[in-house]
Amino acid sequence: MAVVAPRPVLGIVLLIFVSAAWGSAFPLMKDLIVRMPVADLLAERYGIATLVLLALRPKSLRGLSESTWLTGILLGLLFGVGQTAQAVSLHDLPSSVSGFTVGSYVVITPVLGLFLLGARTSVRVWAAVALAMAAMTAFTLMRGAEGDIALPALAATLLSAVLYAVHTLVLGNSAEARQNAYAVTVIQLGTIAVMTGVLAAPDGLTPPSTPGDWAILGHLSIVACALGFLARSWGQVHVSPVSAAVILSAQPLWVTALAVALYGEPLTTGVYLGGGLIALAMLLVVLPKGLFSSVRRGRDPVPPPRPSG
């Protein structure tokens, strides 16, 4: 399959959807793990997501190369271990601290890209990374951390952030992931389902006990996992890994929006400040490079003259 030409606007729209879907999943998952074992919840969530995508395209895994399978499995292991460590640590960390620590992957991603891949990042994107990190601070730590902070849980959550950063880099730099986005998404979701299913197997799977919990599991499985992972795979075909990390760092904005809409939380100064900072960060990422340079020089963007002869 040929690699499609980059379409940045499409990639940005898809990644904004991912940030909204994953942002809405965070408080719902934290609520549901009070009533369900973490491994059971993750196994059921990713298992349902895998089956949904396979039902939509039953032949998506036929005729794949060995490298495509290995890429999907690697992506699944990276994200699955990170997701499990983050979910387990939620029991011993305030939500604000967990959200901020996981969000630090927006800084870890370009640093690892520089040291592991030699990928250079422009000053403009570094500024967007800094703004996104400042937004994380406004959304989370400025709201105050309720409860004690367990250092082992904090270290496990930081490991999750590192794994998410590596996952972003692999997804954005893999030819197999770009050419077979749907198949790679199915494989990585299936890998996470198998991995968490093995952890859940000794005690058996515990299904949700109420219709409300089933509805939450359905949202986590179909919207956040099946559609979210698929949109991210397609989105990173068109957007660089660091830019994708900046856009995905808007998740706390959607977490806050959900809290305001469903639970009546007040709109504080931190919310307005964080929202403004993340908007600026995303603006730096989505503005065309030529337009940004031209605005900085104070003139309209014009194409360079063609050489004669």
Disulfide bonds with the S-S distance in Angstrom:
none
